[in-house]
Amino acid sequence: MSASEAAQVLETEAQVTFRFSDGVEYHAISQPGELLLDVARKNDVPVTWQCLTGSCGSCICKVEEGEVSSDTGRLLSLLPSEAKEGLRLSCAALADTDCVVELDYPSTFSEDHEAHQDIGTVTELEWVNHNTVRLVMELPEDTAFEDFEAGQYVQLQVPGTEEWRSYSMSSTVKELPEMTFYIRVLESGVMSDYLRERCQVGDQIPVDGAYGVFYLREEKVPQIMIAGGTGLAPMLSMIDTLRQNNFRRKPVILAFGCSHEKDLFAQDELEMRSDWMPNLDVRTCVSRPEGEWDGNQCRAQFAITADDITDEDTLAYLCGPPAMTEDAKTRLISLGVKAENIHVELFESL
């Protein structure tokens, strides 16, 4: 349903209740055709948002009561299964009736994680496989990024352009002022062209963020992470954060998958983390090996089995291409993981 069509359905105002994970509620009135995000911002409801186009997923919410329609032409970062579960992007959602929408973060999250701007200086650019680079930047010593959560992303401005691109950090807050990223380099693309052709140590790159509600929930329960390609980056940040916080009592499973063996990267880093964390089980997967491959020959989600779901409160984190994360979420639910305990980050290489 388009925004204009939804406006015709809703001819009267509706009351919207925004309910946060800490139990705090905000009540606001939505006018016909008014997007939920606009309602929230107009009434000082502390929701998270970033792109305003439906592509980043930062403004995700869940419909608990009432009817909320969507402008499906802009839902670029919402899985079909999530829409069926009642999830909406508030920047593209309209209240058709009085409704209650839930936010999977506390009401203080936006205040505690204010976005910042800074300038990073490139200190390392390493090709870790045929199409992926490891980019390391040094921020100023007094950088204000010390409140980002493992799993979040920042925007980087491509030098020499007005274009910004979003990437998850593979590093942790404790590694500041250094930030590390794993970025896939495509045949064409404004960031890909820069990294392949012009990037040099000493380049300065504006940084904006951090953003997103895909972040590590540190409840002391088993953790499952499924990553495709450079979707590994936020998982590394999460794993290192767990290690730094001495999370050793519950299992942590990382299933990392690529199509071909040549697409793999960070294997030494993963082996090192397994040595550091006896409770970490890394399962590297190749779905279409071209030669001899003695690891898991499957897509990453199929490396997780029913035997891995030992606790009803198991948390899962998925990051990778939409088709992979959609399939992985379906599989985890079939194995017994609660849908509300599965957190998804989609990425789009540009």
C-alpha positions in Angstrom: 0.0 0.0 0.0 1.4 3.4 -0.9 1.3 6.4 1.5 -1.4 8.0 -0.5 -3.6 4.9 -0.5 -3.1 4.5 3.2 -4.1 8.1 3.8 -7.4 7.4 2.0 -8.0 4.4 4.4 -7.3 6.5 7.5 -9.7 9.5 7.4 -9.5 10.3 11.1 -6.6 10.8 13.6 -5.3 7.8 15.5 -3.6 7.5 18.9 -0.2 5.9 18.7 1.5 4.4 21.8 5.3 4.0 21.5 6.4 1.3 24.1 10.1 0.9 24.8 11.8 -2.2 26.2 12.2 -0.6 29.6 8.4 -0.2 29.9 8.4 3.5 29.2 5.5 4.6 27.0 4.9 7.8 24.9 1.4 8.6 23.5 0.9 10.8 20.4 -1.8 11.6 17.9 -1.2 10.6 14.2 -2.9 12.7 11.5 -4.2 11.0 8.3 -1.3 10.1 6.1 1.3 10.9 8.7 4.3 8.6 9.0 5.0 7.0 12.4 8.5 8.4 12.5 7.2 11.9 11.8 4.7 11.5 14.6 7.4 10.4 17.0 9.8 13.2 16.1 7.1 15.8 16.3 6.2 14.7 19.8 9.8 14.2 21.1 9.5 10.4 21.3 13.2 9.1 21.5 13.1 6.7 18.7 16.2 5.9 16.6 16.4 6.8 13.0 19.0 7.6 10.4 18.4 7.4 6.6 14.6 8.4 6.3 14.4 6.2 3.1 13.7 2.7 4.5 17.2 1.4 3.7 19.0 1.4 7.0 16.5 -0.4 9.3 17.4 1.9 12.3 13.7 2.9 12.9 12.3 -0.6 13.1 9.4 -1.2 15.4 6.8 -4.0 16.0 3.0 -3.6 15.9 1.6 -5.0 19.2 -2.0 -3.7 18.8 -4.0 -2.1 16.0 -3.3 -1.8 12.3 -0.3 -0.2 10.8 0.3 -0.2 7.0 3.5 0.3 5.0 4.7 2.0 2.0 6.1 -1.2 0.5 8.0 0.6 -2.2 10.6 1.7 0.4 11.0 -1.3 2.7 14.4 -2.1 1.5 15.7 -3.4 4.8 12.8 -5.4 6.1 12.6 -9.1 5.5 9.2 -10.6 4.3 9.1 -12.8 7.4 9.6 -9.7 9.6 6.7 -7.9 8.0 4.5 -10.9 8.6 5.6 -10.8 12.3 4.3 -7.3 12.5 7.6 -5.4 12.2 7.5 -2.1 10.4 9.9 0.7 9.5 8.5 3.8 11.2 9.8 6.0 8.3 7.5 4.1 5.9 4.6 3.1 8.2 1.2 4.7 8.9 -1.3 4.1 11.6 -4.6 2.9 10.1 -6.2 2.6 13.6 -5.3 3.4 17.2 -2.2 1.2 17.8 0.7 0.2 20.1 4.1 -0.2 18.6 7.1 -1.7 20.5 10.7 -0.6 20.3 13.4 -3.3 21.0 15.6 -0.9 23.0 15.2 1.3 26.1 13.8 4.8 26.0 17.3 6.1 26.9 19.1 4.5 24.0 19.1 7.5 21.7 20.2 9.8 24.5 23.0 7.4 25.5 24.1 6.8 21.9 24.1 10.3 20.3 25.6 10.4 16.8 28.9 12.1 16.4 31.1 13.4 13.6 34.8 13.1 13.4 37.7 12.7 10.9 39.5 9.4 10.6 43.0 9.0 9.1 43.7 5.8 7.1 46.5 3.9 8.8 46.2 0.5 7.0 44.6 -0.8 3.8 45.0 -4.6 3.4 43.5 -6.8 0.8 42.4 -9.9 2.7 41.1 -11.8 -0.3 40.4 -11.0 -4.0 37.5 -8.6 -3.3 37.7 -7.6 0.4 39.8 -5.0 2.1 40.6 -4.4 5.8 40.5 -0.7 6.4 41.9 0.7 9.6 41.5 4.3 10.6 42.8 6.4 13.5 40.4 8.9 15.0 41.5 11.8 17.2 42.5 10.9 20.8 39.5 12.9 22.1 37.0 11.3 19.8 33.4 11.2 21.0 32.7 7.8 19.6 33.2 6.0 23.0 29.5 5.2 23.4 29.0 3.0 20.3 27.7 -0.6 20.8 29.3 -3.7 19.2 27.3 -4.4 16.1 26.5 -0.8 15.1 27.7 0.9 12.0 29.0 4.3 10.9 28.8 6.3 7.7 32.0 7.1 5.9 32.2 9.9 3.3 34.1 8.8 0.2 37.0 11.2 -0.2 36.7 13.5 -3.2 32.9 13.0 -3.3 29.7 14.0 -1.5 28.7 10.4 -1.1 28.4 8.5 2.2 28.4 4.7 2.7 27.5 2.7 5.8 29.8 0.0 7.3 29.8 -1.9 10.6 32.9 -1.8 12.7 34.8 -5.0 13.4 36.6 -3.3 16.2 35.3 -2.5 19.7 35.0 0.6 21.8 38.1 -0.4 23.8 40.2 -0.2 20.6 39.4 3.5 20.1 40.7 5.8 18.8 41.3 3.0 16.2 38.4 1.8 14.0 38.6 -1.3 11.7 36.3 -2.3 8.9 36.0 -5.2 6.4 34.6 -3.9 3.1 33.8 -5.8 0.0 35.1 -4.2 -3.2 32.8 -4.4 -6.2 33.6 -4.0 -9.9 32.1 -0.6 -9.7 30.8 1.7 -7.0 31.9 5.0 -5.5 33.5 3.5 -2.4 34.8 0.4 -4.3 36.5 2.6 -6.9 38.1 4.8 -4.2 39.5 1.8 -2.2 40.8 0.0 -5.4 42.2 3.0 -7.2 43.0 5.9 -4.8 43.0 5.0 -1.2 46.4 5.6 0.6 47.7 5.6 4.1 47.2 9.2 5.4 43.9 9.8 3.6 41.3 11.5 5.8 37.8 10.2 5.9 34.8 11.9 7.6 33.0 9.6 10.0 29.4 9.9 11.2 27.5 7.8 13.7 27.2 5.3 15.3 23.8 4.2 14.1 21.5 1.2 14.2 19.8 -1.0 16.8 21.6 -4.2 15.7 23.9 -4.5 18.7 25.1 -7.0 21.2 22.6 -7.8 24.0 24.7 -9.0 26.8 22.3 -11.2 28.6 24.0 -14.3 30.0 22.5 -16.7 27.6 23.8 -18.7 24.6 24.6 -16.6 21.6 24.4 -17.7 17.9 25.9 -15.6 15.2 25.4 -16.3 11.5 27.4 -14.2 9.0 27.7 -14.1 5.2 30.7 -12.4 3.6 31.5 -9.0 5.2 28.6 -9.5 7.5 31.4 -11.0 9.6 32.5 -7.5 10.7 29.9 -6.8 13.4 30.2 -10.3 14.7 33.9 -9.8 15.3 33.1 -6.7 17.3 30.5 -8.6 19.3 32.8 -11.6 20.0 35.7 -9.4 21.1 33.3 -7.4 23.4 32.1 -10.7 24.9 35.7 -11.7 25.5 36.6 -8.4 27.0 33.7 -8.7 29.4 34.8 -12.3 30.4 31.7 -13.9 28.9 32.7 -17.6 29.3 29.9 -19.5 30.9 27.5 -19.9 27.9 28.3 -21.1 24.4 28.9 -18.7 21.5 28.5 -20.2 18.1 29.7 -18.3 15.0 28.7 -19.7 11.6 30.6 -17.8 8.9 29.9 -18.6 5.2 31.0 -17.7 1.7 30.3 -19.1 -1.7 33.9 -20.1 -2.5 37.0 -20.8 -0.5 38.7 -17.8 -2.2 36.0 -15.5 -0.7 37.0 -16.4 2.9 39.0 -14.0 5.0 40.0 -13.4 8.7 40.6 -17.1 9.2 43.7 -16.5 11.4 41.7 -13.9 13.4 38.9 -16.4 14.0 41.3 -19.2 15.0 43.0 -16.8 17.5 39.6 -15.9 19.0 38.8 -19.5 19.4 42.0 -20.0 21.4 41.1 -17.0 23.6 37.5 -18.1 24.2 37.0 -21.9 24.9 33.3 -21.3 24.8 33.5 -20.0 21.2 32.7 -22.5 18.4 33.6 -21.2 14.9 32.1 -23.0 12.0 33.4 -21.8 8.7 31.3 -22.8 5.7 31.8 -22.9 1.9 28.7 -23.6 -0.1 30.3 -24.2 -3.5 33.9 -25.3 -3.0 36.0 -25.4 -6.2 38.6 -27.8 -5.0 39.2 -29.9 -1.9 37.6 -28.3 1.2 37.6 -30.1 4.5 35.3 -27.6 6.3 31.5 -27.3 6.4 30.2 -27.6 2.8 26.9 -25.7 3.2 25.5 -22.3 3.6 26.2 -20.8 7.0 22.7 -21.2 8.4 22.8 -25.0 7.9 25.8 -25.3 10.2 23.4 -24.6 13.0 21.4 -27.7 14.2 18.8 -28.4 16.8 21.5 -29.6 19.2 22.8 -26.1 19.4 19.5 -24.7 20.8 20.1 -25.6 24.5 18.3 -22.7 26.1 14.9 -21.2 25.3 16.4 -17.7 25.7 19.1 -18.2 23.1 19.9 -15.0 21.3 20.8 -14.9 17.6 22.4 -12.3 15.4 22.3 -12.5 11.5 24.2 -10.3 9.1 24.5 -10.7 5.4 22.6 -10.6 2.1 18.8 -10.5 2.4 18.2 -13.9 1.0 20.7 -15.5 3.5 19.3 -13.7 6.5 15.7 -14.5 5.5 16.6 -18.2 5.2 18.7 -18.2 8.4 15.9 -16.6 10.4 13.3 -19.2 9.1 15.7 -22.0 10.0 16.5 -20.7 13.5 12.8 -20.4 14.3 12.2 -23.9 13.1 14.9 -25.1 15.4 13.3 -23.4 18.4 14.8 -19.9 18.6 12.2 -17.3 19.5 11.5 -14.9 16.7 11.9 -11.9 19.1 15.4 -13.1 20.1 16.6 -13.0 16.5 18.3 -9.7 15.5 19.0 -9.0 11.9 21.3 -6.6 10.1 21.0 -6.4 6.3 23.8 -4.9 4.2 24.0 -3.7 0.7 27.4 -3.3 -1.0 27.8 0.0 -2.9 
